[in-house]
Amino acid sequence: MERPRVVRIAYALCWLSMVMSIPSIVDAIATEGESAGNVQAIYIGFGLLYAAILGFGVYVILSIGRARNWARIVYTVLTALSLVAVLGSLEESFQRPWYSWSADLLTTSMDIAIVALLFRPAANEWYRLRGRKPVEPAV
């Protein structure tokens, strides 16, 4: 069964959302480094942390494209947590550079749209059918 249009759109938006979050990540690393007195270990530590997070994000997005139902559930949970974090820190966000907070708001909005697309009826059917294992013949 071919990937439905809503899933193709959601899949492309997942990648776009990840790319658009990079300015915010760079700003977070720079801000933490400045507040710690430009200690090189802080930059390395945060860089490794964000690299691990991005790696996990890539794995989840690839799994969404491979019709792994757990991946769209994980994406939904992460989107909900992100929404809570963004809404809870709006005042602090607006004190950062415009490109950082605007990227946060835009990617969070995109993530909400992605979740809505991933749970449309056509997507549900695709995940249900693709998740089934073929029955092996009895020997």
PyMOL CGO cylinders between C-alpha atoms (Angstrom):
from pymol import cmd
from pymol.cgo import CYLINDER

trace = [
    CYLINDER, 0.00, 0.00, 0.00, 1.34, 3.41, -0.98, 0.3, 1, 1, 1, 1, 1, 1,
    CYLINDER, 1.34, 3.41, -0.98, 1.91, 6.06, 1.68, 0.3, 1, 1, 1, 1, 1, 1,
    CYLINDER, 1.91, 6.06, 1.68, -1.20, 8.31, 1.84, 0.3, 1, 1, 1, 1, 1, 1,
    CYLINDER, -1.20, 8.31, 1.84, -0.91, 11.97, 0.88, 0.3, 1, 1, 1, 1, 1, 1,
    CYLINDER, -0.91, 11.97, 0.88, -1.49, 13.17, 4.47, 0.3, 1, 1, 1, 1, 1, 1,
    CYLINDER, -1.49, 13.17, 4.47, 1.39, 11.00, 5.69, 0.3, 1, 1, 1, 1, 1, 1,
    CYLINDER, 1.39, 11.00, 5.69, 3.67, 12.24, 2.89, 0.3, 1, 1, 1, 1, 1, 1,
    CYLINDER, 3.67, 12.24, 2.89, 2.87, 15.84, 3.87, 0.3, 1, 1, 1, 1, 1, 1,
    CYLINDER, 2.87, 15.84, 3.87, 3.37, 15.11, 7.57, 0.3, 1, 1, 1, 1, 1, 1,
    CYLINDER, 3.37, 15.11, 7.57, 6.65, 13.33, 6.84, 0.3, 1, 1, 1, 1, 1, 1,
    CYLINDER, 6.65, 13.33, 6.84, 7.99, 16.30, 4.85, 0.3, 1, 1, 1, 1, 1, 1,
    CYLINDER, 7.99, 16.30, 4.85, 6.83, 18.70, 7.57, 0.3, 1, 1, 1, 1, 1, 1,
    CYLINDER, 6.83, 18.70, 7.57, 8.66, 16.60, 10.18, 0.3, 1, 1, 1, 1, 1, 1,
    CYLINDER, 8.66, 16.60, 10.18, 11.94, 17.16, 8.37, 0.3, 1, 1, 1, 1, 1, 1,
    CYLINDER, 11.94, 17.16, 8.37, 11.21, 20.84, 7.84, 0.3, 1, 1, 1, 1, 1, 1,
    CYLINDER, 11.21, 20.84, 7.84, 10.34, 21.27, 11.51, 0.3, 1, 1, 1, 1, 1, 1,
    CYLINDER, 10.34, 21.27, 11.51, 13.61, 19.65, 12.54, 0.3, 1, 1, 1, 1, 1, 1,
    CYLINDER, 13.61, 19.65, 12.54, 15.65, 21.90, 10.24, 0.3, 1, 1, 1, 1, 1, 1,
    CYLINDER, 15.65, 21.90, 10.24, 13.80, 25.00, 11.42, 0.3, 1, 1, 1, 1, 1, 1,
    CYLINDER, 13.80, 25.00, 11.42, 14.57, 24.17, 15.06, 0.3, 1, 1, 1, 1, 1, 1,
    CYLINDER, 14.57, 24.17, 15.06, 18.34, 24.47, 14.47, 0.3, 1, 1, 1, 1, 1, 1,
    CYLINDER, 18.34, 24.47, 14.47, 18.56, 28.27, 15.06, 0.3, 1, 1, 1, 1, 1, 1,
    CYLINDER, 18.56, 28.27, 15.06, 16.88, 27.82, 18.42, 0.3, 1, 1, 1, 1, 1, 1,
    CYLINDER, 16.88, 27.82, 18.42, 19.29, 25.03, 19.34, 0.3, 1, 1, 1, 1, 1, 1,
    CYLINDER, 19.29, 25.03, 19.34, 22.32, 27.13, 18.37, 0.3, 1, 1, 1, 1, 1, 1,
    CYLINDER, 22.32, 27.13, 18.37, 20.96, 30.03, 20.41, 0.3, 1, 1, 1, 1, 1, 1,
    CYLINDER, 20.96, 30.03, 20.41, 20.39, 27.76, 23.42, 0.3, 1, 1, 1, 1, 1, 1,
    CYLINDER, 20.39, 27.76, 23.42, 23.96, 26.44, 23.26, 0.3, 1, 1, 1, 1, 1, 1,
    CYLINDER, 23.96, 26.44, 23.26, 25.35, 29.97, 22.93, 0.3, 1, 1, 1, 1, 1, 1,
    CYLINDER, 25.35, 29.97, 22.93, 23.22, 31.28, 25.80, 0.3, 1, 1, 1, 1, 1, 1,
    CYLINDER, 23.22, 31.28, 25.80, 24.21, 28.46, 28.12, 0.3, 1, 1, 1, 1, 1, 1,
    CYLINDER, 24.21, 28.46, 28.12, 27.87, 28.89, 27.20, 0.3, 1, 1, 1, 1, 1, 1,
    CYLINDER, 27.87, 28.89, 27.20, 27.73, 32.62, 27.92, 0.3, 1, 1, 1, 1, 1, 1,
    CYLINDER, 27.73, 32.62, 27.92, 26.02, 32.14, 31.28, 0.3, 1, 1, 1, 1, 1, 1,
    CYLINDER, 26.02, 32.14, 31.28, 28.66, 29.56, 32.28, 0.3, 1, 1, 1, 1, 1, 1,
    CYLINDER, 28.66, 29.56, 32.28, 31.52, 31.90, 31.48, 0.3, 1, 1, 1, 1, 1, 1,
    CYLINDER, 31.52, 31.90, 31.48, 32.36, 30.48, 28.05, 0.3, 1, 1, 1, 1, 1, 1,
    CYLINDER, 32.36, 30.48, 28.05, 33.73, 27.26, 29.47, 0.3, 1, 1, 1, 1, 1, 1,
    CYLINDER, 33.73, 27.26, 29.47, 34.54, 25.04, 26.49, 0.3, 1, 1, 1, 1, 1, 1,
    CYLINDER, 34.54, 25.04, 26.49, 33.25, 21.94, 28.30, 0.3, 1, 1, 1, 1, 1, 1,
    CYLINDER, 33.25, 21.94, 28.30, 29.78, 23.51, 28.51, 0.3, 1, 1, 1, 1, 1, 1,
    CYLINDER, 29.78, 23.51, 28.51, 29.69, 24.03, 24.75, 0.3, 1, 1, 1, 1, 1, 1,
    CYLINDER, 29.69, 24.03, 24.75, 30.83, 20.46, 24.15, 0.3, 1, 1, 1, 1, 1, 1,
    CYLINDER, 30.83, 20.46, 24.15, 28.35, 19.06, 26.67, 0.3, 1, 1, 1, 1, 1, 1,
    CYLINDER, 28.35, 19.06, 26.67, 25.37, 20.91, 25.27, 0.3, 1, 1, 1, 1, 1, 1,
    CYLINDER, 25.37, 20.91, 25.27, 26.50, 20.13, 21.73, 0.3, 1, 1, 1, 1, 1, 1,
    CYLINDER, 26.50, 20.13, 21.73, 26.58, 16.41, 22.52, 0.3, 1, 1, 1, 1, 1, 1,
    CYLINDER, 26.58, 16.41, 22.52, 23.21, 16.59, 24.28, 0.3, 1, 1, 1, 1, 1, 1,
    CYLINDER, 23.21, 16.59, 24.28, 21.55, 18.29, 21.33, 0.3, 1, 1, 1, 1, 1, 1,
    CYLINDER, 21.55, 18.29, 21.33, 23.27, 15.93, 18.88, 0.3, 1, 1, 1, 1, 1, 1,
    CYLINDER, 23.27, 15.93, 18.88, 21.76, 12.98, 20.78, 0.3, 1, 1, 1, 1, 1, 1,
    CYLINDER, 21.76, 12.98, 20.78, 18.33, 14.63, 20.79, 0.3, 1, 1, 1, 1, 1, 1,
    CYLINDER, 18.33, 14.63, 20.79, 18.57, 15.33, 17.06, 0.3, 1, 1, 1, 1, 1, 1,
    CYLINDER, 18.57, 15.33, 17.06, 19.69, 11.75, 16.44, 0.3, 1, 1, 1, 1, 1, 1,
    CYLINDER, 19.69, 11.75, 16.44, 16.66, 10.42, 18.30, 0.3, 1, 1, 1, 1, 1, 1,
    CYLINDER, 16.66, 10.42, 18.30, 14.46, 12.83, 16.35, 0.3, 1, 1, 1, 1, 1, 1,
    CYLINDER, 14.46, 12.83, 16.35, 15.85, 11.53, 13.05, 0.3, 1, 1, 1, 1, 1, 1,
    CYLINDER, 15.85, 11.53, 13.05, 15.16, 7.95, 14.17, 0.3, 1, 1, 1, 1, 1, 1,
    CYLINDER, 15.16, 7.95, 14.17, 11.56, 8.81, 15.12, 0.3, 1, 1, 1, 1, 1, 1,
    CYLINDER, 11.56, 8.81, 15.12, 10.93, 10.64, 11.83, 0.3, 1, 1, 1, 1, 1, 1,
    CYLINDER, 10.93, 10.64, 11.83, 12.37, 7.77, 9.78, 0.3, 1, 1, 1, 1, 1, 1,
    CYLINDER, 12.37, 7.77, 9.78, 10.16, 5.37, 11.76, 0.3, 1, 1, 1, 1, 1, 1,
    CYLINDER, 10.16, 5.37, 11.76, 7.11, 7.53, 11.03, 0.3, 1, 1, 1, 1, 1, 1,
    CYLINDER, 7.11, 7.53, 11.03, 7.90, 7.14, 7.34, 0.3, 1, 1, 1, 1, 1, 1,
    CYLINDER, 7.90, 7.14, 7.34, 8.19, 3.39, 7.80, 0.3, 1, 1, 1, 1, 1, 1,
    CYLINDER, 8.19, 3.39, 7.80, 4.69, 3.17, 9.31, 0.3, 1, 1, 1, 1, 1, 1,
    CYLINDER, 4.69, 3.17, 9.31, 5.79, 2.42, 12.86, 0.3, 1, 1, 1, 1, 1, 1,
    CYLINDER, 5.79, 2.42, 12.86, 2.79, 3.28, 15.00, 0.3, 1, 1, 1, 1, 1, 1,
    CYLINDER, 2.79, 3.28, 15.00, 4.92, 3.76, 18.11, 0.3, 1, 1, 1, 1, 1, 1,
    CYLINDER, 4.92, 3.76, 18.11, 6.79, 6.57, 16.30, 0.3, 1, 1, 1, 1, 1, 1,
    CYLINDER, 6.79, 6.57, 16.30, 3.71, 8.68, 15.71, 0.3, 1, 1, 1, 1, 1, 1,
    CYLINDER, 3.71, 8.68, 15.71, 2.70, 8.14, 19.35, 0.3, 1, 1, 1, 1, 1, 1,
    CYLINDER, 2.70, 8.14, 19.35, 6.17, 9.21, 20.54, 0.3, 1, 1, 1, 1, 1, 1,
    CYLINDER, 6.17, 9.21, 20.54, 5.99, 12.24, 18.21, 0.3, 1, 1, 1, 1, 1, 1,
    CYLINDER, 5.99, 12.24, 18.21, 2.59, 13.14, 19.68, 0.3, 1, 1, 1, 1, 1, 1,
    CYLINDER, 2.59, 13.14, 19.68, 3.89, 12.91, 23.26, 0.3, 1, 1, 1, 1, 1, 1,
    CYLINDER, 3.89, 12.91, 23.26, 6.99, 14.96, 22.42, 0.3, 1, 1, 1, 1, 1, 1,
    CYLINDER, 6.99, 14.96, 22.42, 4.83, 17.56, 20.68, 0.3, 1, 1, 1, 1, 1, 1,
    CYLINDER, 4.83, 17.56, 20.68, 2.57, 17.83, 23.73, 0.3, 1, 1, 1, 1, 1, 1,
    CYLINDER, 2.57, 17.83, 23.73, 5.60, 18.26, 26.02, 0.3, 1, 1, 1, 1, 1, 1,
    CYLINDER, 5.60, 18.26, 26.02, 7.05, 20.85, 23.66, 0.3, 1, 1, 1, 1, 1, 1,
    CYLINDER, 7.05, 20.85, 23.66, 3.76, 22.75, 23.60, 0.3, 1, 1, 1, 1, 1, 1,
    CYLINDER, 3.76, 22.75, 23.60, 3.67, 22.86, 27.40, 0.3, 1, 1, 1, 1, 1, 1,
    CYLINDER, 3.67, 22.86, 27.40, 7.30, 24.04, 27.52, 0.3, 1, 1, 1, 1, 1, 1,
    CYLINDER, 7.30, 24.04, 27.52, 6.81, 26.72, 24.85, 0.3, 1, 1, 1, 1, 1, 1,
    CYLINDER, 6.81, 26.72, 24.85, 3.60, 28.05, 26.38, 0.3, 1, 1, 1, 1, 1, 1,
    CYLINDER, 3.60, 28.05, 26.38, 5.12, 27.96, 29.87, 0.3, 1, 1, 1, 1, 1, 1,
    CYLINDER, 5.12, 27.96, 29.87, 8.12, 30.02, 28.84, 0.3, 1, 1, 1, 1, 1, 1,
    CYLINDER, 8.12, 30.02, 28.84, 6.65, 32.53, 26.40, 0.3, 1, 1, 1, 1, 1, 1,
    CYLINDER, 6.65, 32.53, 26.40, 7.81, 35.54, 28.43, 0.3, 1, 1, 1, 1, 1, 1,
    CYLINDER, 7.81, 35.54, 28.43, 11.37, 34.22, 28.57, 0.3, 1, 1, 1, 1, 1, 1,
    CYLINDER, 11.37, 34.22, 28.57, 11.24, 33.29, 24.89, 0.3, 1, 1, 1, 1, 1, 1,
    CYLINDER, 11.24, 33.29, 24.89, 10.45, 36.83, 23.82, 0.3, 1, 1, 1, 1, 1, 1,
    CYLINDER, 10.45, 36.83, 23.82, 13.63, 38.05, 25.55, 0.3, 1, 1, 1, 1, 1, 1,
    CYLINDER, 13.63, 38.05, 25.55, 15.75, 35.94, 23.19, 0.3, 1, 1, 1, 1, 1, 1,
    CYLINDER, 15.75, 35.94, 23.19, 16.60, 36.99, 19.61, 0.3, 1, 1, 1, 1, 1, 1,
    CYLINDER, 16.60, 36.99, 19.61, 13.59, 37.13, 17.30, 0.3, 1, 1, 1, 1, 1, 1,
    CYLINDER, 13.59, 37.13, 17.30, 14.78, 34.23, 15.12, 0.3, 1, 1, 1, 1, 1, 1,
    CYLINDER, 14.78, 34.23, 15.12, 14.95, 31.95, 18.15, 0.3, 1, 1, 1, 1, 1, 1,
    CYLINDER, 14.95, 31.95, 18.15, 11.47, 32.51, 19.57, 0.3, 1, 1, 1, 1, 1, 1,
    CYLINDER, 11.47, 32.51, 19.57, 9.85, 32.73, 16.13, 0.3, 1, 1, 1, 1, 1, 1,
    CYLINDER, 9.85, 32.73, 16.13, 11.44, 29.38, 15.20, 0.3, 1, 1, 1, 1, 1, 1,
    CYLINDER, 11.44, 29.38, 15.20, 10.09, 27.90, 18.45, 0.3, 1, 1, 1, 1, 1, 1,
    CYLINDER, 10.09, 27.90, 18.45, 6.55, 29.10, 17.77, 0.3, 1, 1, 1, 1, 1, 1,
    CYLINDER, 6.55, 29.10, 17.77, 6.65, 28.08, 14.11, 0.3, 1, 1, 1, 1, 1, 1,
    CYLINDER, 6.65, 28.08, 14.11, 8.03, 24.60, 14.75, 0.3, 1, 1, 1, 1, 1, 1,
    CYLINDER, 8.03, 24.60, 14.75, 5.57, 24.00, 17.58, 0.3, 1, 1, 1, 1, 1, 1,
    CYLINDER, 5.57, 24.00, 17.58, 2.70, 25.02, 15.29, 0.3, 1, 1, 1, 1, 1, 1,
    CYLINDER, 2.70, 25.02, 15.29, 4.04, 22.74, 12.57, 0.3, 1, 1, 1, 1, 1, 1,
    CYLINDER, 4.04, 22.74, 12.57, 4.35, 19.86, 15.04, 0.3, 1, 1, 1, 1, 1, 1,
    CYLINDER, 4.35, 19.86, 15.04, 0.70, 20.26, 16.03, 0.3, 1, 1, 1, 1, 1, 1,
    CYLINDER, 0.70, 20.26, 16.03, -0.28, 20.16, 12.35, 0.3, 1, 1, 1, 1, 1, 1,
    CYLINDER, -0.28, 20.16, 12.35, 1.92, 17.08, 11.85, 0.3, 1, 1, 1, 1, 1, 1,
    CYLINDER, 1.92, 17.08, 11.85, 0.20, 15.23, 14.69, 0.3, 1, 1, 1, 1, 1, 1,
    CYLINDER, 0.20, 15.23, 14.69, -3.21, 16.15, 13.27, 0.3, 1, 1, 1, 1, 1, 1,
    CYLINDER, -3.21, 16.15, 13.27, -2.16, 14.80, 9.86, 0.3, 1, 1, 1, 1, 1, 1,
    CYLINDER, -2.16, 14.80, 9.86, -0.70, 11.60, 11.30, 0.3, 1, 1, 1, 1, 1, 1,
    CYLINDER, -0.70, 11.60, 11.30, -4.02, 10.73, 12.91, 0.3, 1, 1, 1, 1, 1, 1,
    CYLINDER, -4.02, 10.73, 12.91, -6.29, 11.42, 9.92, 0.3, 1, 1, 1, 1, 1, 1,
    CYLINDER, -6.29, 11.42, 9.92, -8.39, 8.43, 8.82, 0.3, 1, 1, 1, 1, 1, 1,
    CYLINDER, -8.39, 8.43, 8.82, -6.21, 7.68, 5.77, 0.3, 1, 1, 1, 1, 1, 1,
    CYLINDER, -6.21, 7.68, 5.77, -3.09, 7.70, 7.94, 0.3, 1, 1, 1, 1, 1, 1,
    CYLINDER, -3.09, 7.70, 7.94, -4.74, 5.52, 10.59, 0.3, 1, 1, 1, 1, 1, 1,
    CYLINDER, -4.74, 5.52, 10.59, -5.63, 2.96, 7.95, 0.3, 1, 1, 1, 1, 1, 1,
    CYLINDER, -5.63, 2.96, 7.95, -2.10, 2.99, 6.52, 0.3, 1, 1, 1, 1, 1, 1,
    CYLINDER, -2.10, 2.99, 6.52, -0.48, 2.52, 9.92, 0.3, 1, 1, 1, 1, 1, 1,
    CYLINDER, -0.48, 2.52, 9.92, -2.96, -0.24, 10.77, 0.3, 1, 1, 1, 1, 1, 1,
    CYLINDER, -2.96, -0.24, 10.77, -2.35, -2.16, 7.55, 0.3, 1, 1, 1, 1, 1, 1,
    CYLINDER, -2.35, -2.16, 7.55, 1.41, -1.65, 7.50, 0.3, 1, 1, 1, 1, 1, 1,
    CYLINDER, 1.41, -1.65, 7.50, 1.72, -2.67, 11.13, 0.3, 1, 1, 1, 1, 1, 1,
    CYLINDER, 1.72, -2.67, 11.13, 0.23, -6.09, 10.55, 0.3, 1, 1, 1, 1, 1, 1,
    CYLINDER, 0.23, -6.09, 10.55, 2.62, -8.98, 10.13, 0.3, 1, 1, 1, 1, 1, 1,
    CYLINDER, 2.62, -8.98, 10.13, 1.79, -11.38, 7.33, 0.3, 1, 1, 1, 1, 1, 1,
    CYLINDER, 1.79, -11.38, 7.33, 0.44, -14.67, 8.59, 0.3, 1, 1, 1, 1, 1, 1,
    CYLINDER, 0.44, -14.67, 8.59, 2.88, -17.47, 7.99, 0.3, 1, 1, 1, 1, 1, 1,
    CYLINDER, 2.88, -17.47, 7.99, 1.41, -20.65, 6.54, 0.3, 1, 1, 1, 1, 1, 1,
    CYLINDER, 1.41, -20.65, 6.54, 1.12, -23.59, 8.89, 0.3, 1, 1, 1, 1, 1, 1,
    CYLINDER, 1.12, -23.59, 8.89, 3.61, -26.29, 8.12, 0.3, 1, 1, 1, 1, 1, 1,
]
cmd.load_cgo(trace, "trace")
